[in-house]
Structure formats: C-alpha cells, structure tokens
Amino acid sequence: MKKTVLALTVAVSALLATGCNKEGVSYSGDKAQLTLSLTATGSFVEVSPVSKSEETADVNEFAINIVDVASGRTVYSWDRYADMPGTVSLDPAVYRVEAGSGEKQPVAWNQPVFFGSQEVTVEAGSTAQVSVVCTIANMKVSVRCTDSFLAEVETDFTVTVTTEDGPLIFTKDRIDAGDAGYFDVAPLTMDLYAVRKNGGTVTHHMEISEVAARDHHIFTLDAGGTGYADFSDGISIDYTCNEKEEHIIIDGMEENPVDPDEPEVPDTDAITISATAGIDEPVTYSKSALPSEFNLTVSAPAGIEKYVVNVKSTGLRGLLDMMQMSYSVDLANMNAAEEGFWGTLFGITSADVKGKTEVVFQIAAFLSAMPEETNELEIVITDNDGASVTRTLTIIMEA
C-alpha cells in the first residue's frame, strides 16, 4: 500500500508568523518532506495591574497524537513536539492530529491548558497539510479585594473555589500575589469565609452552572456602601478569556447619601474604534522593523451586533483569493468556513465578539503578512441599538 506524508502546518502561515517549525526540503514519487509547524494561540488577558504575568506556552513541550479516525487507533505519538521528526509517512486514510500541553492537573494554580485538533484525508502519492491551532481548554478563576472589604475583615479570610475535581483555596497572600486558579470545565461553587474586625463572621455561597473553556471568572469582594472600579471585559486575539465578573458585596459602613438634587450624568452609548496607529491617519512601517504589539480595539456599550471587516487593498485581497475567502467578513456572525480562516487568524469565534461591549484584537502578527503597499481595512461596527460607526485602518508597508 502506498503511503503519503502528513505535515503539520498553519494554513495561513503567511499571516501567523509565530510557532515552531520543522523543515524538510523536497518530495518525489509517493513520499514528501514539508515544513511542519505548530502554533499555540491561547493565553489570558491581564485584567488588573496586580496580576502577575501569565506564563507563555512553549509549543516544543506540547504532546502530539496522530489518530486513525476509522479505528480510533493512535498511529503516532510524541510526548514533546520538539522530538517529532520533520517527516511522517502514513497509509492513505483519514487522520485526526491532536496537539496539547501534555499531562496537566484538572485543578491547579497558574496552569493554562492548551489543546487543538484537526482531521485530514491523506491520499497515496500526494501530500496532505493540516492546520492545528491550540487554544485554551480550561477555565481561569481570579479573586480581587477592594480596600473597603479589607478594611472590614481580618486578613485570614478564605475564598474556596470548587469543581467536581476538587477545590482551590484563595488566601490573602495568594490574592496579593496575583495567583489564578485553573480548572477543567465544570460548574463552579464559591464559598467566602471571613471574620469581621468588629466581631462576627461573614459567609457567602455562590454556584455558577454556565461555564465554558476560556472563561475567566473574576470574584470581586467588596463592602456595602463603597465604590467599585469595574474590570474590562475586553477580548483579545489568541490569549483570551470570556471575562465573567461576580461582584460580591458584604454590609459595610454607610457613606454619605447621594444628593437627590444633584444632576445625573447621562450614560453614553458611543461606539469607538481605535488602534495603536493607522486609524486617524495612515501609518508607515518597514518589514524589517515591525512593532511587537499592535492592537485594534472596538468599544460598543450597547453590545456588538455586527463587526464587519472589509478588505480594500489589492495585495491583501490576493491573499484572500488564495484562501478562497470573501473580501468581507462579519466577525460577530461567521459561518464555519469563515471561522476556520478568520477565527484561526484572530484566535476567536463569533461568540467571542457577538454582544460584547469591548473587543481587543492583537494583530501584530497580521502586519507581517501585509504586502509592500497601502493596506486598507474598513471596519464597520453596528451595536444592538442599531447605531453604526465606520473607520478605516491604513497601514503603508515598506521593505
């Protein structure tokens, strides 16, 4: 039986210039050698300056499995991507390539878990390519304390977060250090126990049944009658979580009441579209000196209904032609094919955009794919109230 060669590569490798590559050089007859690459697209957005930096994913340490779909049998596996050879020969069949961050605990401190898989059909005498992008597979839990809460209770309070796999206990030391808990996806319970400085105890129990991978549950402990600084729920490309805040208030000292004669400050529902550069006026970059960070931010207080990106420039349209993609996409309402391309490119699904009040895309890697010309992306945002704003991101790329 003839064999073919399976290569892990990013389908939009021209657009995602990250990851780890294994290089081959040629193919002839019924065997091939190709560049193999694996990309990890997941980490968590820091939502407080006291949070310690998240550890980054090292794809070289990811485990790899190649599974025969029909039989369910694992035909190849490596504990470390770094140990995987550049060329893999396979019998013609349908395979599923799985990649992830190896053996991890279902409940642990500071342990994001990454996983991705993709099916591919390999045929005799041909080469097969498959896009494997690993995203976050577990949940993150953080605890924040306001000064008002800390003024009300003794320092030996505990916040116990539990799933069916077990608990993690947040102490003040853990919270001050910015430690985060990571859990396999399962319903959460939260139990607060604290002793008041003026006597008596405080307890609070909460259950959260709606959970999903990439969720970031933030428990904010506060004392009644105090102010509260809201945390952003912005979503960022790749290393993202769905921010889910729980504001827990205990009775505290009363503050001065609000003057009823004081005029109210009206809410604002203005949609804003901003970027690191290139929105208000074109920005010029050199291929040899691209910025390491470049963000595209949309804020829509009423919630995003449509997030349309229209590709205007010739070179970028040529790349889309190669991928058989339309020049326009609504990131909040993508179909399966669009999520396979744009979703992989930005590390999102439509659920990460639809209805959100703020979305932040980190698109520094996208700049490297821009040809040497004036690159224009028209961004049209429509919110849930029907309001719409259009801006154009203009990047002039030079050699």
Summary of the structure (lengths in Angstrom):
residues: 399
radius of gyration: 24.4
end to end distance: 48.2
largest distance: 86.1
contacts: 1236
relative contact order: 0.13
helix: 11%
strand: 42%
